[in-house]
Amino acid sequence: DYKGQKLAEQIFQGIILVSAVIGFIYGYIAEQFGWTVYIVMAGFALSCLLTLPPWPMYRRNPLKWLPVQESGTEEKKAADRKPKRHAKS
């Protein structure tokens, strides 16, 4: 559903943003760019774990689909039609 997609996107972006800020600050203090990258990658992995599987919290508002229509009448109409022949030039 659309509300679940919006929630998943907000969670994903929030975790990425927080991990980037924390990683930058820690990497700056420790003077190691590698820690920044590791923290951002850990945030990315956590956000993927929380947002990619179809958790029940993302499926609370299912979409209402149209009912299935019988296709027998359409097949009959298509069978009654004669194939068009192209005029020879």
C-alpha positions as CSV (number, residue, x, y, z in Angstrom):
1,D,0.0,0.0,0.0
2,Y,1.0,3.6,-0.5
3,K,1.1,4.5,3.2
4,G,3.4,1.6,3.9
5,Q,5.7,2.6,1.0
6,K,5.9,6.1,2.4
7,L,6.6,4.8,5.9
8,A,9.4,2.5,4.6
9,E,10.9,5.4,2.6
10,Q,10.9,7.7,5.7
11,I,12.5,5.0,7.9
12,F,15.1,4.3,5.2
13,Q,16.1,7.9,4.7
14,G,16.1,8.6,8.5
15,I,18.4,5.7,9.3
16,I,20.7,6.7,6.4
17,L,20.8,10.3,7.5
18,V,21.4,9.5,11.2
19,S,24.2,7.0,10.4
20,A,25.8,9.4,8.0
21,V,25.9,12.2,10.6
22,I,27.1,9.8,13.3
23,G,29.7,8.3,11.0
24,F,31.0,11.7,9.9
25,I,31.3,12.9,13.5
26,Y,33.0,9.8,14.7
27,G,35.3,9.6,11.7
28,Y,36.3,13.2,12.2
29,I,37.0,12.7,15.9
30,A,38.9,9.5,15.3
31,E,40.6,11.0,12.2
32,Q,39.7,7.8,10.3
33,F,37.6,8.0,7.1
34,G,37.2,4.2,7.2
35,W,35.1,4.4,10.3
36,T,32.8,6.8,8.6
37,V,32.3,4.4,5.7
38,Y,31.8,1.4,8.1
39,I,29.1,3.3,10.1
40,V,27.3,4.4,7.0
41,M,27.4,0.9,5.5
42,A,26.0,-0.5,8.8
43,G,23.2,2.1,8.7
44,F,22.5,1.0,5.1
45,A,22.4,-2.6,6.1
46,L,20.1,-1.9,9.1
47,S,17.7,0.2,6.9
48,C,17.6,-2.5,4.3
49,L,16.8,-5.1,7.0
50,L,13.9,-2.9,8.3
51,T,12.4,-1.7,5.0
52,L,12.9,-4.4,2.3
53,P,11.0,-7.4,3.7
54,P,7.2,-7.0,3.6
55,W,6.7,-6.5,7.4
56,P,3.1,-6.3,8.6
57,M,3.5,-2.7,9.6
58,Y,3.8,-1.8,5.9
59,R,0.7,-3.7,4.9
60,R,-1.9,-2.1,7.1
61,N,-3.8,-0.3,4.3
62,P,-4.2,-2.8,1.4
63,L,-5.4,-1.5,-1.9
64,K,-8.9,-2.4,-3.1
65,W,-8.7,-4.0,-6.6
66,L,-11.4,-4.2,-9.1
67,P,-13.3,-7.6,-9.3
68,V,-12.3,-10.1,-11.9
69,Q,-14.4,-9.9,-15.0
70,E,-15.4,-12.9,-17.1
71,S,-13.4,-13.1,-20.3
72,G,-15.8,-15.4,-22.2
73,T,-17.7,-12.6,-23.9
74,E,-14.6,-10.9,-25.1
75,E,-13.3,-14.2,-26.7
76,K,-16.6,-14.7,-28.4
77,K,-16.6,-11.2,-29.9
78,A,-13.0,-11.6,-31.1
79,A,-13.9,-15.0,-32.7
80,D,-16.8,-13.5,-34.6
81,R,-14.7,-10.8,-36.3
82,K,-13.3,-11.6,-39.7
83,P,-9.6,-10.9,-40.2
84,K,-8.9,-7.8,-42.3
85,R,-7.3,-8.3,-45.6
86,H,-5.0,-5.7,-47.0
87,A,-5.5,-4.4,-50.5
88,K,-2.9,-5.4,-53.0
89,S,-1.0,-2.5,-54.4
